[in-house]
Amino acid sequence: MTESSSRRELPTARLAVPRMLRLTDPSVVMSVVAQLIASGTATTRPELARATGLARSTIGTCLAGLEKRGLVVSSGVVPRQRGAGRPAETLSINPDAGALLVVELTPHHIRVVVARMDQRFLAQRRIEFPADSGPVATLEATVVLAREILDELGLPDERLRIAVVSFTGPVDAKRGVPVRPPIMPGWDGFGVAAHLQAEFGCPCRVDNDVNLIAMGEARVLPEDQCPLLVVKVGTGIGGGLITERGHVHRGADGAACDIGHLSVVGAEDIICSCGNTGCIEAVASAEAITKKLRAATGNPDLTQTDLRQAARNGDPVAIRLIRDAAALIGSTVASLVHVYNPARIVVTGPLTEATDDLLAGIRSVAYQRALPLATRNLTLTHSVIGEMAGVVGAIALGIETVLAPESFA
């Protein structure tokens, strides 16, 4: 087992602007005001009154409640213009209002990140850990890692506002449990959220990793880059879609954008980890390419790390296999372009960092096969954040959950 730790600033995510609904309900009023301040949409009392249509006395009462909860603080005054009245006090979310715990669970590693309520990154640590060890062993290792970081930062459990878990596979976000994840066997129905909530004493949300990557990407880009589709090529192939309004599209049961299990013509005899045959994941994921590289070289011990290194070195066999996979993924992406008509498609995953051949191949086929109307303004590109995109998305989701009306009821 190897361990590494580092500290660096993460990009600040744009927080969602709340919908102005039921502003007669005190918990909704408090939530809306807090979210308007957190998103930077309205940060003074006059701005809050204009944005909500509420009386200044109501705004004052609400802010008093938020200040009492330690969520909102004064952050200075707006410079007044000549002849203007008293300068307006500016408000912000209290950076010391508590911390967020982000956990990233993948087939191969665990990452734990701690951040403040103002999105400031405090610490992170990552260890290599096989998820096929099972949920109990994996979460025990996660808790040990988290406690090491919290102890180093001097943060007791009482300071944690929320934990957000990024999970590689389908998730029932309402219950906080994985649902038959093909590449994470043994996790089906395990109460990940309940386990961590009991351990740390704070609410816990669990979401699909690509959903959180998509949220992170969308929230650091201009709003006109939505709808935004993320395609992650790793051990499996996953998708995440952010709608034009900036929300994750989950579908009726949270199964939307599980694109790795779309079928590929000509691959009907290849069995996927989900039990079906011919899935794009079974023929074009990083693991599928690695299997083909093992067969081509006669080396049964090659790993995805070896594949990435071969790609960096320009190995012709590896590059050929990656380009073949890219063509298959590109055809699938072209179909998704017609379904979702995104403004931006982000291709991510460790393999995209090793070689441009994957992105180039996907882009070539997608633009060729999709109709001009759907591609004339389409951007198909790499991540702007990199491997920490899911962490940025998880932090944004965590803050928005803490400031949701249910938290003030």
Buried (B, 14 or more C-beta within 10 A) or exposed (E): EEEEBEEEEBBBBBBBBBEBEEBEBBBBBBBBBBBBBBBEBBBBBEBBBEBBEBEEEBBBBBBEBBBEBEBBBEBEEBEEEEEEEEEBBBBBBBBEBBBBBBBBBBBBBBBBBBBBBBBEBBBBBBBEBBBEEBBEBBBBBBBEBBBBBBEEEEBEEEBBBBBBBBBBBBBBBEBBBBBEBBBBBBBBEBBBBBBBBEBBEBBBBBBBBBBBBBBBBBBBBEEEBBBBBBBBBBBBBBBBBBBEEBEBBBEEEBBBBBBBBBBBEEBEEBEBBBEBBBBBBBBBBBBBBBBBBBEEBEEEEBBBEBBBBBBEEEBEEBBBBBBBBBBBBBBBBBBBBEEBBBBBBBBBBBBBBBBEBBBBBBBBBBBEBBEEEBBEEBBBEBBBBEBBBBBBBBBBBBBBBBBBBEBBE
